[in-house]
């Protein structure tokens, strides 16, 4: 191991210790959850980064995701023509007009939403999620409901809450915090495709890293949530596998239609959110400049700089990346990935590990807007839980943020210059 690998190893201990210091009840922290959560992360990362068969599997996953994405863009190119072509490319005599998020990246959400709907119809996703949920429940000894929700969030977004709808009304405060944290610490497959599109030209193996990050962050979210808000109640599904409530379409055509329409709604929601949030941030920056202060991004960069260094990112690169990692809390991870792509295009970063670790740190919905969306989604299903949800919301956001940073540290422990020639 090299120096920065040891820094990442120290970062793991640091972020767990930070969560412990900020815990609501340090005497009740269940270290069994933490040990198994971290063990699952380290084992998965070792398999993917060190074990030869795991590295090959990583490359297969990366190649498969890119090929599926290429298929998903065919529809966008047919509908939007040259507007949907990646920068610097041409097709059938049409030349790309440059990068346009709305026409090149966001249509992938519609395609992946339809694809996931098909996989649910074929009962494939249910089996995969149940396997991960069973693993979390038995090894980490958490409730079956929160385990299933965490496992679902590896593949889907806020809709994962619907799978545990019958259990929400009896959930403890700690369980609700965990459900929120798991939702914000991971990303859905449809959004993952957008990040891949933003970075694949500069970072060919980005798809494999993002898939790994989403898997690694699920146990991290369970662990961090249980440290910050330990269980003091009696979960009704503790240690038990549950039968989730999954709505399946009547036929394949209906699955495609419903999936694509759900994806379209998500696209419009994302567009509206980006317009509103980025506009408000710009307004805040103008106000800050009038009173002689730094921009919001600069302030967050200073706040997150020490944490970025602790991730195992060299200080020379942390100066730039701390702003990107910090801004995610306000302007969403989509904007942060866009800024990372711009930074990589300028060839400013001096160390390959910096981009890799940042990729893992950003891979999650850990931002204020997402917190509101998840709280709103659960509140609509169980209005009587609104007081508890509003109380634990920011605690869950903190747990999700620390889970993403913990995942980045785990990746930093194993990533070496030798791997950069294979996994970059």
C-alpha positions, 0 to 999 in steps of 0.5 A: 500500500502507498501513502494515500491508501493509508490515508483512505484507511485512516479516513474510514476510522475517522468518519465512523468516529465522527458519526459516533461523536454526533450520535444521539445515544452513544451507549446504544450504538450497535457495533455489530451493524457497523462491523458487518457493514464495513466488512461487506464494503471491504469484501466487495471492494477487495473482490472488484479491485484486487481479486483477478476474477473480480477485476474482469467482472468489473470490466464486464459490468462496465462494458455491459452498461455502456452497450446498454446505454448506447442502445438507449440513446437510439430513441433519443437520436431518432427523436432529437436528431443532431441535438442528441449526438455526443460532442464531436460525433456525427451520424448519417451526415448530422454533426453534433451541436455540442453537449446538451443535457436535456437531449443527450443525457436525460433521455436515458432516464426514460429508457432505463426506467422502462428497462427496470419496469421490464425486469420487474415484470419478469420477476428478475429485480425482485429476486436480486433485491430479496437476495441483498435484503436477506444478506443485510438482514441476517448479517447486520441484524437490522429489520427486514423492512429497512434492509429491503428498502436499502437493497431496493435503493441500489436499483431504484429511487424514491419508489422503493418506499412503496415496496415497504408501504405496509410496514411504514406506519409501525416503523421506529424513529431509527428505522425511518432515519435508515430508510431516508439515509439509504435512499439518499446514499445510493442512486437509481439505475436511471440516474446512474446512466446520466452520470456515465454519459457525462463522464464516459469520454474522459473516464472510460471505466466510469460505469463500473465504478458507479455500479460498484459505488451504489452497491457499496453505499447500501451497507454503509448507509445502514451502518452510519444511520445506526450510529447516528440514530441508534435503535431504541425501540422494537422493530416489528420485522427485526431479523426477519425477511419480509414479503414486499408489496410490489405492483407488477404490470399485467403484460410486457407492453404495459410494463414498457408504457408505464416505465417510460411514462414514469421516466418521463415524469422523473425527467421533468422533475429533474429539469424543474429542480435544476432550474430552481436550485441553480437559479436560487444558488446563483441568486445567493451568490449575488447576495454574498458578493454584495456583502463581500463574501465568497460564493456558496461553492467556495464556502462549501469548498473550504468546509469540505477541504479537510474531509476531501483530504481525509478521503485519500485525495492528494491536497493539490487535487483536493483544492478543486475537488472539495468544491465539487464534493461540497456543492453536491449537498446543495446543487445535487450530484448531477451538477457535481458530476458535470463539474467533475467532467469539466475539471477532468476535461481541463486536465487539471487533476494530477493524480488518477486516484483523485477522480476515482475517489470523487466519483464514489463520494458523489454517487448518492442522492445526499442533498437537501432537495433529495431529502425533501423528496424522500420525506415528501414521499413517505409523508404522503403514505403515512401522514402521521409520521410527519413529525418524526420524519421532519425531526430525523431528516437532516440526521438522515442526510448527514448519515447519507453524506457520511456513507458516501464518504465512507464508500469513497475511503473504501475505494481509496484503500484499494485503488493503486497506480497499477489499477489506474491503467486498468480501471480508468 
